Amino acid sequence: MSESIDIRRREFLKASAAVGGGLVLGFYIPLRGAEIAAAQQPPPAVEPNAWIRIAPDERVTILVAKAEMGQGVYTSLPMLIAEELELDWNQIRVAAAPAAPAYKHTVFGIQVTGGSTSVSSSWDQLRTVGASMREMLILAAAQQWAVAPAACQAEKGRVRHPASGREASYGSLAELASRLPVPQQVALKEPKDFKIIGQALPRLDTAEKIDGSGQFGLDVLIPDMLVAVLARSPVFGGQVKSFKAEQAGKVPGVKAVAQVPSGVVVAASDFWSALQGRKALEIVWDEGEGATLATEKLRQQYAELVKTPGTVARQEGDVAQALAGAAKTLEAVYEVPYLAHACMEPLNCVVDLREDRCEIWTGTQFQGGDQNAAAAVAGLKPEQVTINTMLLGGGFGRRANPHSDFVVEAVQVAKALKQPVKVIWTREDDMRGGHYRPLWYSRMNAGLASDGTPLAWQQRIVGQSIIAGTAFEQAMVHNGIDGTSVEGAAELPYAIPNLLVDLHSPKNVVPVQWWRSVGHSHTGFVVESFIDELAAASGTDPYLFRRRLLTAAPRHLGVLELVTKKSVWDKPAPAGRARGLAVHASFGSWVAQVAEVSVDKNGQINVHRVVCAVDCGRVVNPDTVKAQMEGGIIFGLSAALFGEITLKDGRVEQSNFHDYPVVRLDESPEIDVHIVPSSERPTGVGEPGTPPIAAAVANAVFAASGIRLRRLPMTAARVREAMKG
């Protein structure tokens, strides 16, 4: 029996296409009640919106409400519509949906791309859009031919009547279909009948990225536009005390200098002139309390905090009693640093602000929030603000800033200059004055029985909340616990009878926000490294130790079994190498990884191969899943081996890729991705590949050298230091 979705009492939009007539259809379907409750958000209001445009010339344009930042949503989301609409894949064009309430996320209630939810949140919504349009086109053809709709079928962009041999293209039927009522209920395809979903189709945005026609934010040019850069405080929280612009104004090409809330802006006819003008500014800063911040001081503060009880996030049994009665106890401290997002395309935003409207061009993950924030600054209503979502040269969460910082700033600049403007952040600007993954500190305690069975597990976490002080605080911070701080730790899947996870959330002026895989980025490393320590202390193979403790976690077990099989875990590693294992669930998906590494005499870690198994439910496009696992692994490996933002005298010491390196081609391991077949609903793939890799590498280093690395990044200097210890 086909899956059926009742769409009565929902609102629909049915109108002529902008180009030469045609059919535009779209509607909003919130997720099921349990999924809404899980997101801790009330169901958003049902509103009409347009997703598909069929023109008489057979062009089919699908609007995508998610930002394309390399993760493939401009292909995977159209696949959902194309499957049910029975489209010829070659007919499809993709366009970014505008910022509008109609396009809000089906769970989060605001238009945003994040949380690895693009496919999962659109699974029912977009398939139903396609199925509804299919039925309307079939009905239009049936009326033309005076036959029963049930006698007609849709295939590859055409409606056919097999009995008579008649057929009609979607483009020829679009006008008539636009005048028909939207069906109140549609049947979705059985998975066995899928023709598009599950196929490794080529990405629709590849050609435009190769030939240069694809437009990123930095590519935008509009009439009368100035290019601007800002001098921002070198210390977080600092303010302009005074400035002199005389020398800056003498730089050829500089048109204006002005103070705005975030600093001093220099606007010019081109980027280079603006940059040289900024260098010529003379600014006296009131640095404030942030000038005293230093990484070592923060580490000392966290080391003291972790000795004291925090706010309980999860508690089962009696950890203290179990530790007291354990045959063997273990204690360890793990640290991970502040991390930058380090997007390949630096932040940028173009604003054309007029008295009655504001138009913005930028690569954003947060259209809904940015629209509201821009309207507040401009003194306009949200509907008077147009957001043009450009292709994103990387996002990783940075372009979904909860305060809309780079968009708000650009609107403030346009307001001050009274002229269209493109505000560009240099990479140094964002590296030294952006928002970061927090610094985290965890103290681990565990107790084992005489046979090596874990009896107790305690994790005390110290780190800034990324949610406190944002519009999401009321919904996401409960009883003093920011759920993103403890995710991946509070849901420990291992069968340990006595468990305690508690949290300290200290505050300082360093701005923090989500970073690819959010809280899992630190808990994945800590939990999977420490579970490996327990395996070693019990004298048990790391795979067998995990398998014994995951009997009640079948999907953890599934990826664990697959990755150990594909990595040939039961066979010795190649000479000079060792393997490490990690398994972690995040964003509704399960990932296990085996890293094969070597450590040279200078302490340099070389990662030669990574085998990855992923269970992400039903797969829409397997190439996308594999690419996202590969990307997540490289992203996490960059952080594990190199990534570290440090502070001295309140200033970020890193500035660009020379001192904040990422994995390069010659350092990249061979990556082998395997997907667990599943009939479950699709889940996330953009972020789940990142959390396990640091632990897999650290565990492999232990297997190779006997050294436990508990502080990231795992630099050669730290390996040498551990060797001496």
KOLRO-324107 format. One record per residue (C-alpha): x, y, z. Coordinates in nm, 2 decimals, padded with zeros to 4 digits. Example, Ala and Ser with C-alpha at 12.3 -4.5 7.8 and 13.67 -1.06 7.14 Angstrom:
X:Y:Z
01.23:-00.45:00.78 .
01.37:-00.11:00.71 .
//
This chain:
X:Y:Z
00.00:00.00:00.00 .
00.14:00.34:-00.10 .
00.22:00.59:00.17 .
-00.06:00.85:00.19 .
-00.06:01.20:00.33 .
-00.37:01.39:00.41 .
-00.34:01.75:00.29 .
-00.69:01.88:00.35 .
-00.73:02.22:00.52 .
-00.38:02.31:00.41 .
-00.33:02.62:00.21 .
-00.22:02.61:-00.15 .
-00.09:02.85:-00.40 .
-00.18:02.80:-00.77 .
-00.09:03.07:-01.02 .
00.06:03.14:-01.36 .
00.44:03.11:-01.40 .
00.62:03.43:-01.44 .
00.75:03.34:-01.78 .
00.48:03.29:-02.04 .
00.22:03.13:-01.82 .
00.24:02.78:-01.68 .
00.19:02.63:-01.34 .
00.33:02.72:-01.00 .
00.25:02.50:-00.71 .
00.37:02.47:-00.35 .
00.26:02.41:00.00 .
00.39:02.36:00.35 .
00.36:02.03:00.54 .
00.50:02.03:00.90 .
00.66:01.71:01.02 .
00.47:01.46:01.23 .
00.39:01.54:01.59 .
00.66:01.33:01.75 .
00.93:01.49:01.54 .
00.80:01.84:01.63 .
00.81:01.75:01.99 .
01.16:01.62:01.96 .
01.27:01.96:01.82 .
01.10:02.13:02.12 .
00.93:02.37:01.88 .
00.55:02.42:01.82 .
00.44:02.34:01.46 .
00.48:02.65:01.25 .
00.17:02.79:01.09 .
00.07:02.64:00.75 .
00.13:02.90:00.48 .
00.13:02.89:00.10 .
00.45:02.89:-00.10 .
00.57:02.81:-00.45 .
00.82:02.53:-00.52 .
00.78:02.44:-00.88 .
00.74:02.63:-01.21 .
00.65:02.46:-01.53 .
00.68:02.68:-01.83 .
00.52:02.61:-02.18 .
00.87:02.55:-02.32 .
00.90:02.25:-02.09 .
01.15:02.41:-01.85 .
01.09:02.30:-01.50 .
01.23:02.52:-01.22 .
01.25:02.39:-00.87 .
01.30:02.64:-00.59 .
01.52:02.52:-00.31 .
01.48:02.69:00.03 .
01.80:02.55:00.17 .
02.14:02.71:00.11 .
02.38:02.53:-00.12 .
02.73:02.54:00.04 .
02.87:02.23:-00.12 .
02.66:01.97:00.05 .
02.44:01.90:-00.25 .
02.10:02.02:-00.16 .
02.05:02.17:-00.51 .
02.05:01.81:-00.63 .
01.91:01.60:-00.35 .
01.60:01.82:-00.28 .
01.50:01.84:-00.65 .
01.53:01.46:-00.66 .
01.24:01.44:-00.41 .
01.01:01.64:-00.63 .
01.13:01.49:-00.95 .
01.06:01.14:-00.82 .
00.70:01.20:-00.75 .
00.64:01.44:-01.04 .
00.78:01.19:-01.29 .
01.02:01.44:-01.44 .
01.29:01.39:-01.69 .
01.60:01.48:-01.49 .
01.74:01.68:-01.79 .
01.44:01.92:-01.77 .
01.52:02.05:-01.43 .
01.66:02.39:-01.33 .
01.72:02.50:-00.98 .
01.68:02.85:-00.82 .
01.72:02.97:-00.47 .
01.39:03.04:-00.29 .
01.34:03.39:-00.15 .
01.34:03.46:00.22 .
00.98:03.44:00.32 .
00.77:03.28:00.60 .
00.64:03.02:00.35 .
00.99:02.86:00.33 .
01.05:02.82:00.70 .
01.20:02.50:00.82 .
00.94:02.23:00.90 .
01.09:02.17:01.24 .
01.28:02.49:01.34 .
01.00:02.73:01.24 .
01.24:02.97:01.06 .
01.41:02.96:00.73 .
01.75:02.81:00.80 .
01.99:02.55:00.67 .
02.16:02.36:00.95 .
02.15:02.06:01.18 .
02.20:01.82:00.89 .
01.82:01.84:00.84 .
01.78:01.95:00.48 .
01.66:01.62:00.34 .
01.50:01.48:00.65 .
01.28:01.79:00.70 .
01.18:01.80:00.33 .
01.12:01.43:00.28 .
00.74:01.44:00.31 .
00.70:01.80:00.21 .
00.87:01.80:-00.13 .
00.76:01.45:-00.23 .
00.40:01.56:-00.16 .
00.45:01.87:-00.37 .
00.57:01.66:-00.66 .
00.29:01.41:-00.62 .
00.02:01.68:-00.61 .
00.14:01.84:-00.93 .
00.16:01.51:-01.10 .
-00.21:01.44:-01.02 .
-00.31:01.79:-01.14 .
-00.13:01.74:-01.47 .
-00.29:01.39:-01.52 .
-00.63:01.54:-01.45 .
-00.57:01.82:-01.70 .
-00.48:01.57:-01.97 .
-00.77:01.34:-01.88 .
-01.02:01.63:-01.92 .
-00.87:01.73:-02.26 .
-00.91:01.37:-02.38 .
-01.24:01.30:-02.21 .
-01.10:00.99:-02.04 .
-01.07:00.88:-01.68 .
-00.76:01.01:-01.49 .
-00.70:00.65:-01.37 .
-00.65:00.55:-01.74 .
-00.36:00.80:-01.77 .
00.00:00.78:-01.65 .
00.28:01.03:-01.61 .
00.64:00.95:-01.72 .
00.94:01.17:-01.80 .
00.76:01.50:-01.81 .
00.47:01.37:-02.02 .
00.12:01.24:-01.95 .
00.02:00.94:-02.16 .
-00.31:00.75:-02.23 .
-00.19:00.41:-02.33 .
-00.52:00.29:-02.46 .
-00.54:00.56:-02.73 .
-00.17:00.63:-02.77 .
-00.22:01.00:-02.70 .
00.03:01.19:-02.49 .
00.10:01.55:-02.39 .
00.39:01.73:-02.24 .
00.38:01.89:-01.90 .
00.44:02.23:-02.06 .
00.14:02.20:-02.28 .
-00.08:02.10:-01.99 .
00.05:02.35:-01.73 .
-00.20:02.63:-01.81 .
-00.51:02.40:-01.78 .
-00.36:02.23:-01.47 .
-00.32:02.57:-01.30 .
-00.70:02.62:-01.31 .
-00.77:02.28:-01.14 .
-00.82:02.23:-00.77 .
-00.53:02.09:-00.57 .
-00.60:01.73:-00.46 .
-00.68:01.70:-00.10 .
-00.49:01.37:-00.06 .
-00.22:01.22:-00.27 .
-00.05:00.88:-00.26 .
00.32:00.87:-00.25 .
00.53:00.61:-00.43 .
00.63:00.28:-00.27 .
01.01:00.27:-00.24 .
01.02:-00.03:-00.47 .
00.89:00.20:-00.74 .
01.15:00.47:-00.70 .
01.33:00.56:-01.02 .
01.53:00.87:-00.90 .
01.56:00.84:-00.53 .
01.85:00.62:-00.44 .
02.03:00.69:-00.77 .
02.38:00.85:-00.79 .
02.27:01.13:-01.02 .
02.51:01.40:-01.12 .
02.49:01.73:-00.93 .
02.29:02.01:-01.09 .
02.52:02.28:-00.98 .
02.85:02.13:-01.11 .
02.85:02.29:-01.45 .
02.79:02.65:-01.33 .
03.07:02.61:-01.07 .
03.31:02.49:-01.35 .
03.22:02.75:-01.61 .
03.20:03.04:-01.36 .
02.84:03.12:-01.42 .
02.75:03.02:-01.06 .
02.73:03.33:-00.85 .
02.88:03.35:-00.50 .
02.84:03.65:-00.27 .
03.18:03.78:-00.37 .
03.07:03.78:-00.74 .
02.78:04.02:-00.69 .
02.80:04.36:-00.86 .
02.52:04.62:-00.86 .
02.50:04.98:-00.99 .
02.66:05.25:-00.78 .
02.80:05.00:-00.54 .
03.09:05.08:-00.31 .
03.32:04.82:-00.16 .
03.38:04.84:00.21 .
03.60:04.69:00.48 .
03.59:04.75:00.85 .
03.84:04.81:01.12 .
03.71:04.61:01.42 .
03.84:04.60:01.77 .
04.14:04.37:01.80 .
03.99:04.26:02.14 .
03.65:04.11:02.18 .
03.41:04.36:02.33 .
03.63:04.66:02.26 .
03.50:04.99:02.14 .
03.63:05.28:01.93 .
03.75:05.56:02.16 .
03.86:05.79:01.89 .
03.99:05.78:01.53 .
04.14:06.00:01.26 .
04.05:05.94:00.90 .
04.26:06.21:00.73 .
04.52:05.98:00.59 .
04.27:05.72:00.49 .
04.08:05.97:00.30 .
04.39:06.05:00.09 .
04.41:05.70:-00.04 .
04.31:05.70:-00.41 .
03.97:05.54:-00.46 .
03.85:05.59:-00.10 .
03.51:05.75:-00.10 .
03.40:05.76:00.26 .
03.50:05.68:00.62 .
03.24:05.64:00.90 .
03.19:05.49:01.24 .
02.94:05.22:01.28 .
02.86:05.01:01.59 .
03.11:04.74:01.51 .
03.40:04.97:01.42 .
03.52:05.21:01.15 .
03.42:05.15:00.79 .
03.63:05.25:00.49 .
03.44:05.25:00.16 .
03.60:05.28:-00.18 .
03.55:05.21:-00.55 .
03.73:04.88:-00.51 .
03.84:04.63:-00.25 .
04.22:04.71:-00.26 .
04.16:05.08:-00.22 .
03.93:05.02:00.08 .
04.19:04.79:00.23 .
04.47:05.04:00.19 .
04.24:05.31:00.34 .
04.18:05.09:00.64 .
04.56:05.05:00.69 .
04.59:05.43:00.70 .
04.33:05.48:00.98 .
04.44:05.60:01.32 .
04.22:05.44:01.59 .
04.24:05.45:01.96 .
04.05:05.15:02.11 .
03.89:05.11:02.45 .
03.97:04.74:02.48 .
03.77:04.67:02.79 .
03.78:04.35:03.00 .
03.86:04.13:02.70 .
04.22:04.25:02.69 .
04.30:04.03:02.98 .
04.19:03.71:02.81 .
04.45:03.44:02.74 .
04.43:03.08:02.65 .
04.64:02.96:02.94 .
04.43:03.16:03.19 .
04.12:03.00:03.05 .
04.27:02.65:03.08 .
04.36:02.72:03.44 .
04.01:02.84:03.51 .
03.85:02.54:03.35 .
04.09:02.30:03.53 .
03.97:02.44:03.86 .
03.60:02.44:03.76 .
03.62:02.07:03.65 .
03.71:01.98:04.01 .
03.37:02.09:04.14 .
03.02:01.95:04.07 .
02.83:02.10:03.78 .
02.47:02.10:03.68 .
02.35:01.75:03.62 .
02.26:01.66:03.26 .
02.21:01.29:03.31 .
02.23:01.07:03.61 .
02.16:00.70:03.65 .
02.25:00.48:03.95 .
02.52:00.58:04.20 .
02.85:00.67:04.04 .
03.03:00.75:04.36 .
02.94:00.41:04.52 .
03.02:00.22:04.21 .
03.36:00.39:04.18 .
03.44:00.31:04.54 .
03.37:-00.06:04.49 .
03.54:-00.09:04.15 .
03.84:-00.33:04.11 .
04.01:-00.07:03.88 .
03.94:00.30:03.83 .
04.05:00.54:03.56 .
04.07:00.91:03.54 .
04.16:01.14:03.25 .
04.13:01.50:03.14 .
04.06:01.59:02.78 .
04.09:01.93:02.61 .
03.98:02.07:02.28 .
04.05:02.43:02.17 .
03.86:02.72:02.02 .
03.81:02.65:01.65 .
03.74:02.88:01.35 .
03.51:02.79:01.07 .
03.77:02.89:00.81 .
03.54:02.90:00.52 .
03.71:02.91:00.18 .
03.50:03.21:00.07 .
03.54:03.49:00.34 .
03.22:03.66:00.47 .
03.06:03.92:00.25 .
02.73:04.09:00.21 .
02.59:04.33:-00.05 .
02.31:04.57:00.06 .
02.10:04.82:-00.14 .
01.90:05.01:00.13 .
01.63:05.24:00.01 .
01.37:05.44:00.21 .
01.10:05.17:00.16 .
01.29:04.86:00.09 .
01.62:04.67:00.14 .
01.77:04.42:-00.09 .
02.05:04.19:00.02 .
02.28:03.95:-00.17 .
02.48:03.71:00.05 .
02.57:03.35:00.11 .
02.36:03.28:00.42 .
02.24:02.97:00.60 .
01.99:03.18:00.80 .
01.76:03.37:00.56 .
01.48:03.40:00.82 .
01.69:03.54:01.10 .
01.89:03.76:00.87 .
01.57:03.91:00.71 .
01.42:03.99:01.05 .
01.75:04.13:01.18 .
01.81:04.34:00.87 .
01.46:04.48:00.89 .
01.51:04.59:01.25 .
01.82:04.78:01.17 .
01.67:04.94:00.85 .
01.35:05.03:01.03 .
01.14:04.83:00.78 .
00.90:04.54:00.80 .
01.06:04.19:00.72 .
00.85:04.16:00.40 .
01.03:04.48:00.28 .
01.36:04.31:00.30 .
01.46:04.08:00.01 .
01.73:03.82:00.07 .
01.90:03.68:-00.24 .
02.08:03.36:-00.13 .
02.39:03.32:-00.33 .
02.61:03.00:-00.35 .
02.81:02.97:-00.04 .
03.19:02.90:-00.05 .
03.16:02.70:00.27 .
02.94:02.76:00.57 .
03.00:02.50:00.85 .
02.76:02.70:01.07 .
02.94:03.04:01.04 .
02.69:03.17:00.79 .
02.40:03.09:01.03 .
02.50:03.33:01.29 .
02.23:03.36:01.56 .
02.29:03.74:01.58 .
02.31:03.78:01.20 .
02.63:03.96:01.27 .
02.77:04.01:00.92 .
02.43:04.09:00.77 .
02.34:04.34:01.04 .
02.68:04.51:01.01 .
02.64:04.54:00.63 .
02.30:04.70:00.67 .
02.44:04.94:00.93 .
02.72:05.04:00.68 .
02.47:05.09:00.40 .
02.26:05.31:00.64 .
02.57:05.52:00.73 .
02.69:05.56:00.37 .
02.35:05.60:00.21 .
02.47:05.41:-00.09 .
02.47:05.05:-00.21 .
02.77:04.87:-00.06 .
02.95:04.53:-00.05 .
03.11:04.47:00.28 .
03.39:04.22:00.26 .
03.57:04.05:00.55 .
03.92:03.94:00.48 .
04.01:03.59:00.60 .
04.22:03.76:00.88 .
03.91:03.96:00.98 .
03.70:03.65:01.03 .
03.98:03.44:01.18 .
04.06:03.70:01.44 .
03.72:03.86:01.50 .
03.46:03.59:01.41 .
03.27:03.34:01.61 .
03.43:03.01:01.73 .
03.36:02.66:01.84 .
03.41:02.68:02.22 .
03.71:02.57:02.41 .
03.61:02.25:02.60 .
03.75:02.07:02.90 .
03.63:01.73:03.02 .
03.72:01.52:03.33 .
03.65:01.15:03.29 .
03.62:00.89:03.57 .
03.53:00.53:03.52 .
03.53:00.21:03.73 .
03.58:-00.15:03.61 .
03.48:-00.48:03.77 .
03.75:-00.75:03.81 .
03.64:-00.90:03.48 .
03.68:-00.57:03.30 .
03.31:-00.48:03.28 .
03.25:-00.11:03.32 .
03.06:-00.03:03.64 .
03.06:00.35:03.64 .
03.11:00.64:03.40 .
03.14:01.01:03.49 .
03.20:01.30:03.25 .
03.22:01.65:03.38 .
03.22:01.91:03.10 .
03.33:02.27:03.11 .
03.27:02.52:02.82 .
03.08:02.82:02.70 .
02.72:02.78:02.59 .
02.66:02.86:02.23 .
02.29:02.91:02.29 .
02.29:03.14:02.60 .
02.22:03.50:02.50 .
02.06:03.41:02.17 .
01.69:03.40:02.06 .
01.71:03.02:02.09 .
01.79:03.02:02.47 .
01.44:02.98:02.59 .
01.37:02.68:02.37 .
01.71:02.51:02.40 .
01.85:02.57:02.75 .
01.66:02.38:03.02 .
01.73:02.37:03.39 .
02.07:02.53:03.32 .
02.17:02.28:03.06 .
02.25:02.39:02.70 .
02.17:02.06:02.52 .
02.43:02.13:02.26 .
02.70:02.14:02.52 .
02.63:01.78:02.63 .
02.50:01.62:02.31 .
02.69:01.30:02.24 .
02.78:01.26:02.61 .
02.44:01.27:02.78 .
02.31:01.01:02.53 .
02.59:00.76:02.60 .
02.49:00.44:02.42 .
02.71:00.20:02.61 .
02.54:-00.02:02.87 .
02.71:00.11:03.19 .
02.48:00.09:03.49 .
02.61:00.40:03.68 .
02.63:00.71:03.48 .
02.67:01.08:03.56 .
02.72:01.37:03.31 .
02.73:01.73:03.45 .
02.82:02.07:03.31 .
02.97:02.40:03.39 .
02.90:02.69:03.14 .
03.14:02.97:03.22 .
03.10:03.30:03.04 .
03.35:03.53:02.88 .
03.35:03.78:02.58 .
03.48:03.54:02.32 .
03.19:03.50:02.07 .
03.10:03.14:02.01 .
02.85:02.96:01.79 .
02.78:02.63:01.63 .
03.06:02.47:01.43 .
03.02:02.16:01.20 .
02.87:01.89:01.43 .
02.82:02.13:01.72 .
02.86:01.97:02.06 .
02.94:01.63:01.90 .
03.26:01.79:01.78 .
03.41:01.76:02.13 .
03.20:01.48:02.29 .
03.27:01.24:02.00 .
03.65:01.28:02.06 .
03.63:01.25:02.44 .
03.37:00.97:02.47 .
03.53:00.74:02.20 .
03.88:00.80:02.32 .
03.79:00.72:02.68 .
03.59:00.41:02.59 .
03.91:00.30:02.42 .
04.10:00.36:02.74 .
03.85:00.14:02.92 .
03.90:-00.13:02.66 .
04.28:-00.12:02.70 .
04.25:-00.13:03.08 .
04.02:-00.44:03.06 .
04.26:-00.61:02.82 .
03.99:-00.64:02.56 .
04.00:-00.57:02.18 .
03.84:-00.22:02.12 .
03.59:-00.36:01.88 .
03.49:-00.65:02.10 .
03.47:-00.42:02.40 .
03.23:-00.19:02.22 .
03.02:-00.47:02.08 .
02.96:-00.62:02.42 .
02.83:-00.28:02.55 .
02.61:-00.20:02.25 .
02.37:-00.49:02.26 .
02.08:-00.25:02.31 .
02.20:-00.01:02.03 .
02.14:-00.20:01.71 .
02.22:00.08:01.47 .
02.55:00.15:01.65 .
02.62:-00.22:01.62 .
02.54:-00.21:01.25 .
02.80:00.05:01.16 .
03.05:-00.10:01.40 .
03.02:-00.44:01.23 .
03.03:-00.30:00.88 .
03.34:-00.08:00.94 .
03.54:-00.35:01.11 .
03.46:-00.59:00.83 .
03.55:-00.34:00.55 .
03.87:-00.24:00.73 .
03.97:-00.60:00.79 .
04.00:-00.52:01.16 .
04.08:-00.88:01.24 .
04.39:-00.88:01.03 .
04.72:-00.70:01.11 .
04.76:-00.35:00.98 .
05.04:-00.29:00.71 .
05.39:-00.28:00.85 .
05.46:00.04:01.05 .
05.09:00.13:01.08 .
04.82:00.07:01.34 .
04.44:00.11:01.34 .
04.21:00.30:01.57 .
03.83:00.27:01.60 .
03.55:00.51:01.69 .
03.17:00.50:01.66 .
02.93:00.79:01.72 .
02.57:00.89:01.66 .
02.47:01.24:01.57 .
02.19:01.42:01.39 .
01.99:01.10:01.36 .
02.27:00.91:01.19 .
02.53:00.65:01.30 .
02.89:00.66:01.19 .
03.18:00.43:01.26 .
03.54:00.49:01.14 .
03.86:00.31:01.14 .
04.18:00.52:01.09 .
04.50:00.36:00.98 .
04.80:00.57:01.09 .
05.17:00.58:01.14 .
05.38:00.79:01.38 .
05.73:00.88:01.27 .
06.03:00.94:01.50 .
05.97:01.31:01.50 .
05.62:01.26:01.64 .
05.45:01.34:01.31 .
05.11:01.16:01.27 .
05.04:01.04:00.92 .
04.68:00.92:00.85 .
04.70:00.68:00.55 .
04.35:00.55:00.53 .
04.01:00.60:00.68 .
03.73:00.34:00.65 .
03.38:00.48:00.73 .
03.04:00.31:00.77 .
02.73:00.53:00.79 .
02.37:00.45:00.86 .
02.16:00.75:00.76 .
01.83:00.59:00.68 .
01.71:00.57:00.32 .
01.96:00.73:00.09 .
01.84:00.99:-00.17 .
02.17:01.02:-00.36 .
02.46:00.79:-00.25 .
02.72:01.01:-00.41 .
02.61:01.29:-00.19 .
02.63:01.07:00.12 .
02.98:00.96:00.03 .
03.10:01.31:-00.05 .
02.96:01.44:00.28 .
03.13:01.17:00.48 .
03.46:01.24:00.30 .
03.42:01.61:00.36 .
03.33:01.57:00.73 .
03.63:01.34:00.78 .
03.87:01.59:00.62 .
03.71:01.88:00.82 .
03.74:01.69:01.14 .
04.09:01.57:01.06 .
04.20:01.92:01.00 .
04.09:02.01:01.35 .
04.23:01.70:01.50 .
04.58:01.75:01.36 .
04.61:02.13:01.32 .
04.32:02.34:01.43 .
04.36:02.57:01.73 .
04.26:02.93:01.80 .
04.46:03.07:02.09 .
04.44:03.41:02.27 .
04.71:03.63:02.41 .
04.64:03.97:02.56 .
04.28:03.93:02.44 .
04.39:03.89:02.08 .
04.36:03.59:01.85 .
04.70:03.48:01.75 .
04.61:03.30:01.43 .
04.52:03.49:01.11 .
04.51:03.27:00.80 .
04.59:02.92:00.66 .
04.96:02.96:00.72 .
04.90:02.94:01.10 .
04.56:02.78:01.10 .
04.63:02.50:00.85 .
04.38:02.25:00.70 .
04.45:01.91:00.55 .
04.60:01.95:00.21 .
04.59:01.71:-00.08 .
04.92:01.54:-00.01 .
04.81:01.49:00.36 .
04.47:01.36:00.28 .
04.41:00.99:00.35 .
04.25:00.74:00.13 .
03.88:00.74:00.24 .
03.65:00.44:00.18 .
03.28:00.50:00.26 .
03.02:00.22:00.31 .
02.65:00.29:00.35 .
02.43:00.06:00.56 .
02.12:-00.03:00.36 .
01.81:00.10:00.54 .
01.44:00.15:00.49 .
01.41:00.41:00.77 .
01.35:00.78:00.70 .
01.65:00.98:00.58 .
01.86:01.14:00.84 .
02.16:01.38:00.84 .
02.49:01.34:00.65 .
02.64:01.69:00.65 .
02.79:01.67:01.00 .
02.79:01.31:01.13 .
03.12:01.23:00.95 .
03.31:01.48:01.17 .
03.28:01.36:01.53 .
03.44:01.02:01.52 .
03.76:01.10:01.33 .
03.97:01.26:01.60 .
03.91:00.97:01.84 .
03.98:00.71:01.56 .
04.31:00.88:01.50 .
04.40:00.92:01.87 .
04.31:00.55:01.93 .
04.53:00.45:01.64 .
04.82:00.65:01.77 .
04.78:00.46:02.10 .
04.78:00.13:01.92 .
05.10:00.24:01.73 .
05.29:00.39:02.01 .
05.13:00.33:02.35 .
05.07:00.71:02.38 .
04.74:00.86:02.48 .
04.67:01.20:02.33 .
04.40:01.37:02.52 .
04.45:01.73:02.40 .
04.37:01.85:02.05 .
04.53:01.93:01.81 .
04.76:01.63:01.80 .
05.07:01.81:01.68 .
05.41:01.66:01.64 .
05.53:01.86:01.94 .
05.26:01.72:02.16 .
05.34:01.37:02.04 .
05.71:01.42:02.12 .
05.62:01.56:02.46 .
05.40:01.25:02.53 .
05.68:01.02:02.42 .
05.91:01.18:02.68 .
05.65:01.14:02.95 .
//
